[in-house]
Amino acid sequence: MGIFSKLQDKIKSAVPRSVIRDLSELLSEDQIVLDQSGLKAYETDALTAIKVIPFVVVMPHTTEEVAAIAAISHKYSIPLVPRGAGTSLAGGAIPLSNAIVICLSRMNRILDIDLTNRTATVQAGVTNLAISAAVDRDGFFYAPDPSSQLSCTIAGNIAMNSGGAHCLKYGVTTHNLLGVKMVTAEGEVLDFGGPYYDPAGYDFLSIITGSEGGLGIVTEATVMLRPKPEGARPLLLGFDTHDAAGDCVAAIIAAGHLPVAIEFMDKPAIHSCEKHANAGYPLDVEALLIIEVEGSEEEIDVGIQQILRIASQFNPSHKRVAQTKEEAAAIWLGRKSAFGALGRISEYLCMDGVIPLSKLSHVLAKITEICKSYKFDVANIFHAGDGNLHPLIMYDANRPGEFERVEKCGAEILELCVLAGGCITGEHGVGVEKRELMGLQFDETDLYNQMRIKLIFDPNWDLNPDKVFPLEIAEKFREEEMIKPQGDNQ
């Protein structure tokens, strides 16, 4: 009770004192954030347009502490919002109601590395890049590489099924995940999968991956390690039109080639990134492709020559192959810095639609038309090889009503993706940003079946509520299932 006595003068009046008492008996003082300035750091994530101060933030060190926190949340029926590094671009970690935010960033230990079986078991707060760094000298790496890989955590990647530039060859998180340890809403600890392929029984691991913290809190993960390639080399191809660049991408894939990455940048993105990173990008082109080939030196040379032959059909105005490690690093630094570079110029809403490659040129032209109709500038930076688009719609956050307009613009773009045969998210997740757009892709029966799965894992609807599902449909479902309102036990 000593910690509780020290903290109670900081407790917000809206927080049931019994909740803070129970938390303070479980955790040390430095694991609980209650003061207003401290809580403000957790009011939003990378979708900065929405801000909600949580009740309290807790920072566990172990799975056992996470389970005990979940049990307290369940006891008082208070929403529990898992959070890693807060890099979600879809508002996945924002506490939209009076919630306990459970920040997993202190769970940052690598628990086991098994090079014989090519696996690593890590706590939830370990970053992607830290896994690769731990096995780099042994000739291995962890493949998923979101642009935020320096800071984004493995549990957040699992929640959103994140990808990255190299997912064209190596797949997204679900293709590199073998097992998880997960805490349920009621505080039960479950294990799914393990350090092996295709475990017996139902494939719950695939349901959990991409569930956005709504089914449970992942505290540990066993991931696949891959041998590092002998080498890799990127090349730059500049084009005078978006159509030519898009058609070139489709032709490379149609010809049966699988580079490790194909990235697309349009002129606004090229200029912003070059100014920020001095990557040596051409400034007189409308579209730029970054294509990376890996393997032995002979394989790389053959692959690059094959790609250049295909690209020649589309008359690239710029061709350059990286000749040194430094040139290659600069090319990727520019791409990885893209979001930050554009953020220095303007606020933006980053979309995350997916389309068939055959529709790439058409969709890019329509995106420009849609943004012009709203009088917004747009920069396109995306994973062209698998059709995962990232239009960045630039707007003035200080202008009243501007965010509402940019949301409408973004909704039209995602509707365009669905009409083209794609979907509303490739790797960022649904969160808050796309919640009301789920109806573009799923009818009410589809959504009800998804919500029934959540109900099995989270009967009181306490885990990361008000995310993923359209509010009106979710409320109707909860009434029909007689889910008690949050806070009934307070």
C-alpha positions in Angstrom: 0.0 0.0 0.0 3.0 2.3 0.2 3.1 3.0 -3.5 -0.7 3.6 -3.5 -0.3 6.2 -0.8 2.4 8.0 -2.8 0.3 7.9 -6.0 -3.1 8.7 -4.8 -2.8 12.5 -4.9 -2.1 12.1 -8.7 -5.2 9.9 -9.3 -7.7 11.4 -11.7 -11.1 11.7 -10.2 -12.5 9.6 -13.0 -10.3 6.6 -12.1 -11.8 4.2 -9.6 -9.3 4.3 -6.6 -9.7 0.5 -6.2 -8.2 0.0 -9.7 -5.2 2.1 -8.9 -4.9 0.3 -5.6 -4.8 -3.1 -7.2 -2.3 -1.9 -9.9 -0.1 -0.4 -7.3 0.0 -3.6 -5.2 1.1 -5.4 -8.4 3.6 -3.0 -9.9 6.4 -0.7 -8.8 5.8 3.1 -8.8 7.9 3.6 -11.9 5.7 1.1 -13.8 2.6 3.3 -13.4 1.9 6.6 -15.1 -0.8 8.8 -13.6 0.4 12.4 -13.9 -1.1 14.5 -16.8 2.2 15.2 -18.5 3.1 11.6 -18.5 -0.2 10.4 -19.8 -0.1 12.9 -22.6 2.7 11.0 -24.2 0.2 8.1 -24.7 -2.8 10.1 -26.0 -2.2 9.2 -29.6 0.0 7.2 -31.9 1.3 7.9 -35.4 -2.2 8.9 -36.5 -1.8 12.2 -34.6 -5.2 13.7 -35.6 -7.0 11.9 -32.8 -6.0 12.4 -29.1 -7.5 10.8 -26.0 -5.9 10.8 -22.6 -6.0 7.3 -20.9 -7.0 6.6 -17.3 -3.6 5.2 -16.5 -0.6 3.7 -18.3 1.1 0.6 -16.9 4.5 -0.8 -18.0 4.8 -4.6 -17.3 8.1 -6.5 -17.5 6.7 -10.1 -17.7 3.9 -12.1 -19.0 2.8 -12.8 -15.4 2.4 -9.0 -14.8 0.5 -8.6 -18.1 -1.9 -11.4 -17.0 -2.5 -9.8 -13.6 -3.2 -6.4 -15.2 -5.6 -8.0 -17.6 -7.4 -9.7 -14.7 -7.7 -6.3 -13.0 -9.1 -4.7 -16.1 -11.6 -7.6 -16.4 -12.6 -7.3 -12.8 -13.6 -3.7 -13.2 -14.6 -4.0 -16.8 -12.3 -1.2 -17.9 -11.0 -1.1 -21.5 -7.5 -2.3 -21.9 -5.5 -1.0 -24.9 -2.2 -2.7 -25.8 0.6 -0.4 -27.0 4.1 -1.0 -28.3 6.1 1.9 -29.8 3.0 3.8 -30.9 4.0 3.7 -34.6 0.5 2.7 -35.8 -0.6 4.8 -38.7 -4.3 3.6 -38.3 -4.9 4.7 -34.7 -4.6 1.2 -33.4 -3.0 2.2 -30.1 -5.2 5.2 -29.2 -7.3 4.9 -26.1 -10.7 5.9 -27.4 -12.5 5.5 -24.1 -11.4 5.8 -20.4 -8.9 3.0 -20.6 -5.8 1.4 -19.1 -3.0 1.6 -21.7 -0.7 -1.4 -21.2 2.6 -0.4 -22.8 4.8 -3.3 -23.6 8.0 -1.4 -24.5 9.9 -2.6 -21.3 9.4 -6.2 -22.3 12.4 -6.0 -24.6 14.4 -9.1 -23.9 15.5 -11.7 -26.5 14.7 -14.9 -24.7 16.2 -17.5 -27.0 18.1 -17.8 -30.3 18.2 -21.3 -31.9 20.3 -21.1 -35.0 20.1 -24.8 -35.7 16.3 -24.5 -36.1 16.5 -20.9 -37.3 14.2 -19.4 -34.7 14.2 -16.6 -32.2 11.9 -16.2 -29.2 11.5 -12.6 -28.0 9.4 -10.5 -25.7 6.7 -8.3 -27.2 8.7 -5.1 -27.0 11.7 -6.2 -29.0 12.1 -4.3 -32.2 12.3 -5.8 -35.7 15.8 -4.5 -36.2 17.0 -5.8 -32.8 16.2 -9.3 -33.9 18.3 -9.0 -37.0 21.1 -7.3 -35.1 21.2 -10.2 -32.6 21.9 -12.8 -35.4 23.7 -10.7 -38.0 27.2 -12.0 -37.2 25.8 -15.6 -37.5 24.6 -14.8 -41.0 20.8 -14.6 -40.4 18.1 -11.9 -40.3 14.5 -11.4 -39.5 12.7 -10.5 -42.8 9.8 -8.1 -42.2 11.1 -4.6 -42.5 8.5 -1.8 -42.1 9.8 1.7 -42.5 9.6 2.1 -38.8 11.6 -1.1 -38.1 14.1 0.9 -36.0 11.4 1.5 -33.4 8.3 -0.7 -34.1 7.9 -3.7 -31.9 7.2 -7.3 -32.7 3.8 -7.4 -30.9 2.6 -4.4 -32.8 3.8 -6.0 -36.0 1.8 -9.1 -35.1 -1.3 -7.1 -34.2 -1.3 -5.3 -37.6 0.4 -8.1 -39.7 3.0 -5.6 -40.8 5.1 -6.0 -44.0 7.7 -3.7 -45.4 9.7 -3.2 -48.6 11.1 -6.7 -48.7 7.7 -8.5 -48.3 7.5 -9.1 -52.0 9.9 -12.0 -51.6 9.8 -12.8 -47.9 6.2 -12.2 -47.1 4.6 -10.2 -44.2 4.6 -11.0 -40.5 2.3 -14.0 -40.7 4.7 -15.7 -43.1 7.6 -15.3 -40.6 5.8 -16.1 -37.4 5.8 -19.5 -35.8 4.3 -19.1 -32.3 3.0 -16.6 -29.7 2.3 -16.5 -26.0 -0.8 -14.5 -25.5 -2.8 -13.2 -22.5 -6.6 -13.2 -22.8 -8.9 -10.4 -21.6 -9.6 -12.4 -18.4 -5.9 -12.9 -17.6 -5.4 -16.4 -18.9 -2.0 -17.2 -20.6 -2.2 -19.2 -23.8 0.4 -20.6 -26.2 -0.3 -20.9 -29.9 2.1 -22.5 -32.4 5.7 -23.0 -31.4 9.2 -23.4 -32.8 8.1 -25.5 -35.7 5.9 -25.4 -38.9 2.3 -26.4 -39.1 1.4 -27.4 -35.5 -1.5 -29.8 -34.9 -5.0 -28.4 -34.3 -6.8 -25.3 -35.5 -4.6 -22.5 -36.9 -5.4 -19.9 -34.1 -2.1 -18.2 -34.9 -3.4 -16.9 -38.2 -6.5 -15.5 -36.4 -4.4 -13.7 -33.8 -2.0 -12.3 -36.4 -3.7 -9.1 -37.7 -6.3 -9.0 -34.9 -5.2 -5.6 -33.8 -5.0 -6.3 -30.0 -8.7 -7.2 -30.0 -8.3 -10.9 -29.2 -5.5 -10.9 -26.7 -2.2 -9.3 -25.7 0.9 -11.0 -27.3 3.7 -11.1 -24.8 6.2 -13.3 -26.5 6.7 -14.4 -30.1 8.8 -17.1 -31.8 9.8 -15.9 -35.3 11.6 -17.4 -38.3 15.2 -16.5 -39.0 16.4 -16.6 -42.6 19.9 -16.9 -43.9 21.3 -13.6 -45.2 21.8 -13.5 -48.9 25.3 -13.4 -50.3 24.6 -9.9 -51.5 22.0 -7.5 -52.7 22.0 -4.5 -55.1 19.3 -2.0 -55.8 18.9 -0.1 -59.1 17.0 3.1 -59.9 14.7 3.5 -62.9 13.2 6.9 -63.6 10.2 7.4 -65.9 8.5 10.4 -67.5 5.0 9.1 -66.5 3.3 7.2 -63.8 1.8 4.9 -66.4 5.2 3.8 -67.7 6.4 3.0 -64.2 3.3 1.1 -63.3 3.3 -0.9 -66.5 7.0 -1.7 -66.0 6.2 -3.2 -62.5 3.4 -5.3 -63.9 5.6 -6.5 -66.7 8.5 -7.6 -64.4 6.1 -9.6 -62.2 4.3 -11.1 -65.2 7.6 -12.2 -66.7 8.1 -14.4 -63.6 10.8 -12.4 -61.9 10.7 -11.9 -58.1 13.1 -9.2 -57.0 13.4 -8.8 -53.2 11.7 -5.4 -53.5 10.1 -3.0 -56.0 9.3 0.4 -54.5 7.5 3.3 -56.3 8.0 7.0 -55.6 6.4 9.9 -57.5 7.9 13.3 -58.1 6.8 15.0 -54.8 8.1 12.1 -52.9 11.3 12.0 -54.8 12.1 15.7 -54.2 11.2 15.5 -50.5 13.4 12.4 -49.9 16.3 13.7 -51.9 16.3 16.9 -49.9 16.2 15.0 -46.7 18.6 12.1 -47.4 20.8 13.1 -50.4 20.3 9.7 -51.9 21.2 10.7 -55.4 17.7 10.4 -56.8 17.0 11.9 -60.2 14.9 15.1 -59.9 13.7 15.4 -63.5 11.5 12.3 -63.5 7.8 11.9 -62.7 8.2 8.4 -61.2 11.0 6.4 -59.7 11.3 2.6 -59.1 13.7 1.2 -56.6 14.3 -2.5 -57.5 16.5 -4.7 -55.4 18.0 -8.1 -56.6 19.8 -10.4 -54.2 21.9 -13.6 -54.4 25.4 -14.3 -55.5 27.2 -11.8 -57.6 26.4 -13.8 -60.7 22.7 -14.1 -59.8 22.5 -10.4 -59.1 24.1 -9.5 -62.5 21.8 -11.8 -64.4 18.7 -10.5 -62.5 19.5 -6.9 -63.1 20.2 -7.4 -66.8 16.8 -9.2 -67.1 15.0 -6.4 -65.4 16.7 -3.7 -67.5 15.7 -5.6 -70.6 12.1 -5.6 -69.5 12.2 -1.9 -68.4 13.6 -0.8 -71.8 10.2 -1.5 -73.3 8.9 1.4 -71.2 11.6 3.9 -72.1 13.1 4.8 -68.7 14.7 8.2 -68.8 17.1 7.3 -65.9 18.9 4.1 -65.1 21.4 3.6 -62.4 22.6 0.5 -60.6 24.3 0.9 -57.2 27.9 0.0 -57.5 29.0 0.2 -53.8 27.5 -0.6 -50.4 27.5 3.1 -49.7 25.4 3.8 -52.8 23.0 1.0 -52.0 22.6 2.2 -48.4 21.9 5.8 -49.6 19.2 4.6 -51.9 17.4 2.7 -49.1 18.0 5.6 -46.6 16.0 7.8 -48.9 13.1 5.4 -49.2 13.1 4.6 -45.4 13.1 8.3 -44.6 10.2 9.1 -46.9 7.5 9.5 -44.3 9.6 11.6 -42.1 10.8 13.7 -45.0 7.2 14.5 -46.0 6.3 15.1 -42.4 8.7 18.0 -42.4 6.7 19.7 -45.2 3.1 19.0 -44.2 0.7 17.0 -42.1 -0.5 14.0 -44.1 -2.9 11.1 -44.0 -1.2 7.9 -45.1 -3.5 5.5 -46.9 -2.9 1.7 -47.2 -4.9 0.2 -49.9 -4.0 -2.9 -52.0 -4.8 -3.4 -55.7 -4.1 -6.0 -58.4 -0.9 -5.1 -60.3 -2.8 -5.0 -63.6 -4.8 -2.0 -62.2 -1.8 0.0 -61.0 -1.7 2.6 -63.7 -5.4 3.2 -63.7 -5.6 3.5 -59.9 -2.6 5.9 -59.7 -4.3 8.2 -62.3 -7.6 8.1 -60.3 -5.9 8.9 -57.0 -4.5 12.1 -58.6 -8.0 13.0 -59.8 -9.6 12.4 -56.4 -7.0 14.4 -54.6 -7.3 17.3 -57.1 -11.0 17.3 -56.6 -10.5 18.0 -52.9 -7.6 20.5 -53.7 -5.1 18.3 -51.8 -1.5 17.6 -52.9 -0.6 13.9 -52.8 2.7 12.0 -52.7 2.8 8.4 -53.6 5.3 6.0 -52.0 4.5 2.4 -51.9 5.4 -1.3 -52.3 4.7 -1.6 -56.0 5.6 -5.3 -56.3 2.6 -6.5 -54.4 0.3 -3.6 -55.1 0.3 -2.1 -51.6 -0.3 1.6 -52.1 0.6 4.4 -49.7 -0.7 7.7 -51.0 0.2 10.4 -48.5 -2.5 13.1 -48.7 -1.1 16.4 -47.5 -3.4 18.8 -45.6 -3.3 21.7 -43.1 -4.2 20.4 -39.7 -4.7 24.0 -38.4 -7.6 24.7 -40.8 -11.0 23.9 -39.3 -12.7 21.0 -41.0 -9.6 20.0 -42.9 -9.2 16.6 -41.3 -12.8 15.7 -42.0 -12.2 16.6 -45.7 -9.0 14.6 -45.9 -10.7 11.6 -44.4 -13.4 11.8 -47.1 -10.7 12.0 -49.7 -8.9 9.0 -48.3 -12.2 7.1 -48.1 -12.7 7.6 -51.9 -9.2 6.3 -52.5 -9.9 3.1 -50.5 -13.2 2.6 -52.2 -11.4 2.9 -55.5 -9.0 0.1 -54.4 -11.9 -2.2 -53.5 -13.7 -1.5 -56.8 -10.4 -2.3 -58.6 -10.4 -5.8 -56.9 -8.3 -5.0 -53.9 -8.8 -4.2 -50.2 -8.7 -1.4 -47.7 -5.5 -2.4 -45.9 -2.3 -4.1 -46.7 -0.1 -3.7 -43.6 -1.2 -0.8 -41.4 -4.4 -2.4 -40.1 -7.9 -0.9 -39.7 -7.7 0.7 -36.3 -9.8 3.9 -36.1 -8.8 5.2 -39.5 -10.6 2.6 -41.6 -13.2 1.4 -39.1 -16.2 2.9 -40.8 -14.9 1.7 -44.2 -15.1 -2.0 -43.4 -18.5 -2.0 -45.1 -16.8 -1.4 -48.4 -15.3 -4.9 -48.2 -17.6 -6.9 -45.9 -21.4 -7.1 -45.5 -23.1 -7.2 -42.1 -23.0 -11.0 -42.0 -19.2 -11.0 -42.6 -18.7 -8.5 -39.8 -21.0 -10.4 -37.4 -18.9 -13.5 -37.9 -15.7 -11.6 -37.2 -17.2 -10.1 -34.1 -18.3 -13.5 -32.9 -14.7 -14.6 -33.0 -13.8 -11.6 -30.8 -16.6 -12.5 -28.4 -15.0 -15.9 -27.8 -11.7 -14.4 -26.8 -13.0 -11.2 -25.2 -16.5 -11.8 -23.8 -16.8 -8.3 -22.2 -15.4 -6.5 -25.2 -12.7 -5.0 -23.0 -9.6 -5.4 -25.4 -8.9 -2.4 -27.6 -12.6 -1.6 -28.1 -14.0 0.8 -30.7 -11.5 -0.4 -33.3 -11.8 -2.3 -36.5 -15.6 -2.7 -36.6 -18.0 0.2 -37.6 -19.4 1.6 -34.4 -23.1 1.3 -35.4 -22.8 -2.3 -36.4 -20.7 -3.1 -33.4 -23.2 -1.5 -31.0 -26.0 -3.4 -32.6 -24.1 -6.7 -32.2 -23.3 -6.0 -28.6 -26.9 -5.3 -27.8 -28.0 -8.5 -29.4 -25.3 -10.5 -27.6 -26.2 -8.7 -24.3 -22.6 -7.6 -23.7 -22.7 -5.4 -20.6 -21.5 -1.8 -20.9 -17.9 -1.2 -19.9 -17.6 0.1 -16.4 -20.5 -2.0 -14.9 -18.2 -3.5 -12.3 -16.6 -0.2 -11.3 
